[in-house]
Amino acid sequence: MFNYPVKLKRDTQGAYSVTCRDLPEMLSEGNTQEQASLKVVDNLVTTIANYIEHRRPVPVASAPEKSEWVIVLPVLVAAKTALWNTMIESGTRKTDLARLLGVHLPQVDRLINVQHSSKIESVESALSQLGRKLLLQVSRDK
C-alpha cells in the first residue's frame, strides 16, 4: 500500500535524481547513484509529512514499472500514513480521535506525525477505534 516505486535518472551533466510517480513532490539528487539513492526514504517520509501538514490524503503506491524499483517505508511510517488516510476517509477530526482514544490533542498530533517515534500499539489502537486493523506481512528479500 505504501511501498513506492521510484525511478533513477541521469541528467546530461552526469548527476542523478530519484523521483516517484505517486509522490511527484519527492526528489532525491546526487552526483552519484549512491548519493541520489541514500536519502530516498527520508525524502519520501518528508513528502508524506507535507501531505499530512497540508491536510491532504497521501496517495497509495502504484505497481512498479519495469524501470523502477520499490522503496519500502518503515512500518511505523506506513501505519501512521494509513491512520491519516483513514481519518480523512471517515471524516474523523483530530479532536474526534482524541476523544475516542481518551487522550489530549497533542498526543494525536504526535500519533499522526510520521517523523515522530510513537509506539506501534498506539497507532494500532487508533486504527481499531476507526474500525480498521493493522496487518503486517513479512516476505523474503529478492
C-alpha positions as CSV (number, residue, x, y, z in Angstrom):
1,M,0.0,0.0,0.0
2,F,2.8,2.4,0.8
3,N,5.8,0.7,-0.9
4,Y,6.5,3.3,-3.5
5,P,8.1,2.7,-6.9
6,V,10.9,5.2,-7.7
7,K,13.0,5.8,-10.8
8,L,16.7,6.8,-11.1
9,K,17.6,9.2,-13.9
10,R,20.9,10.6,-15.1
11,D,20.9,14.1,-16.5
12,T,23.1,15.5,-19.3
13,Q,25.8,16.7,-16.8
14,G,26.1,13.3,-15.2
15,A,24.2,14.0,-12.0
16,Y,21.5,11.6,-10.7
17,S,18.0,12.1,-9.4
18,V,15.4,9.8,-7.9
19,T,11.7,10.5,-8.5
20,C,8.4,8.9,-7.5
21,R,5.3,9.0,-9.8
22,D,2.9,8.6,-6.9
23,L,4.5,11.4,-4.9
24,P,5.7,13.9,-7.6
25,E,6.9,16.3,-4.9
26,M,9.6,13.9,-3.8
27,L,13.1,14.4,-5.3
28,S,16.4,13.0,-4.3
29,E,19.6,14.2,-6.1
30,G,23.3,13.4,-6.1
31,N,26.5,13.3,-8.1
32,T,26.4,9.5,-7.9
33,Q,23.7,6.8,-7.9
34,E,24.6,6.1,-4.3
35,Q,24.3,9.8,-3.2
36,A,20.9,10.1,-5.0
37,S,19.6,6.9,-3.5
38,L,20.9,7.4,0.0
39,K,18.2,9.8,1.1
40,V,15.2,8.4,-0.7
41,V,13.4,7.0,2.3
42,D,14.0,10.2,4.3
43,N,12.7,12.3,1.4
44,L,9.6,10.1,1.0
45,V,8.9,10.5,4.7
46,T,9.3,14.2,4.5
47,T,7.0,14.3,1.4
48,I,4.3,12.3,3.3
49,A,4.7,14.7,6.3
50,N,4.0,17.6,3.9
51,Y,0.8,15.9,2.7
52,I,-0.4,15.5,6.3
53,E,0.6,19.0,7.2
54,H,-1.4,20.3,4.4
55,R,-4.4,18.0,5.3
56,R,-4.2,16.1,2.1
57,P,-4.7,12.3,1.7
58,V,-1.4,10.5,0.9
59,P,-1.6,8.7,-2.4
60,V,-1.2,4.9,-2.2
61,A,1.6,3.3,-4.2
62,S,1.0,2.1,-7.7
63,A,2.5,-1.0,-9.2
64,P,6.2,-0.6,-10.3
65,E,7.0,-0.3,-13.9
66,K,9.9,-2.1,-15.5
67,S,12.5,0.7,-15.0
68,E,11.5,1.4,-11.3
69,W,12.5,-0.2,-8.0
70,V,10.4,-0.2,-4.8
71,I,11.1,1.6,-1.6
72,V,9.6,0.0,1.4
73,L,8.6,2.6,4.1
74,P,9.4,1.9,7.7
75,V,6.4,0.1,9.4
76,L,5.6,2.9,11.7
77,V,5.5,5.5,8.9
78,A,3.2,3.2,6.8
79,A,0.9,2.7,9.8
80,K,0.7,6.4,10.6
81,T,0.1,7.1,6.9
82,A,-2.7,4.6,6.9
83,L,-4.2,6.2,10.1
84,W,-4.1,9.6,8.5
85,N,-5.8,8.4,5.3
86,T,-8.4,6.5,7.4
87,M,-9.1,9.7,9.3
88,I,-9.7,11.6,6.0
89,E,-11.8,8.9,4.5
90,S,-14.0,8.6,7.6
91,G,-14.2,12.4,8.2
92,T,-12.6,12.0,11.7
93,R,-11.0,15.1,13.0
94,K,-8.1,15.1,15.3
95,T,-10.3,16.2,18.2
96,D,-12.7,13.3,17.4
97,L,-9.8,10.8,17.6
98,A,-8.5,12.3,20.8
99,R,-12.0,11.8,22.3
100,L,-12.2,8.2,21.1
101,L,-8.8,7.4,22.5
102,G,-9.3,9.3,25.7
103,V,-6.1,11.4,25.2
104,H,-5.2,15.1,24.7
105,L,-4.9,16.6,21.2
106,P,-1.1,16.9,21.3
107,Q,-0.9,13.1,21.7
108,V,-3.0,12.7,18.5
109,D,-0.7,15.3,16.8
110,R,2.3,13.1,17.6
111,L,0.4,10.0,16.6
112,I,-0.1,11.2,13.0
113,N,3.3,12.8,12.8
114,V,5.3,10.4,10.6
115,Q,8.6,12.0,11.8
116,H,7.8,11.3,15.5
117,S,8.6,8.0,17.1
118,S,5.3,6.5,18.5
119,K,4.5,3.1,19.9
120,I,3.1,1.0,17.1
121,E,0.5,-0.2,19.6
122,S,-0.9,3.3,19.9
123,V,-1.3,3.6,16.1
124,E,-2.9,0.2,16.1
125,S,-5.3,1.2,18.8
126,A,-6.3,4.4,16.9
127,L,-6.9,2.4,13.7
128,S,-9.0,0.0,15.7
129,Q,-11.1,2.9,17.0
130,L,-11.8,3.8,13.4
131,G,-12.8,0.2,12.5
132,R,-9.5,-0.8,10.9
133,K,-6.9,-3.5,11.6
134,L,-3.2,-3.2,11.1
135,L,-1.8,-6.2,9.3
136,L,1.9,-7.0,9.0
137,Q,3.4,-9.1,6.2
138,V,6.9,-10.5,6.2
139,S,8.4,-11.5,2.9
140,R,11.8,-12.6,1.7
141,D,14.3,-10.2,0.2
142,K,14.6,-10.7,-3.5
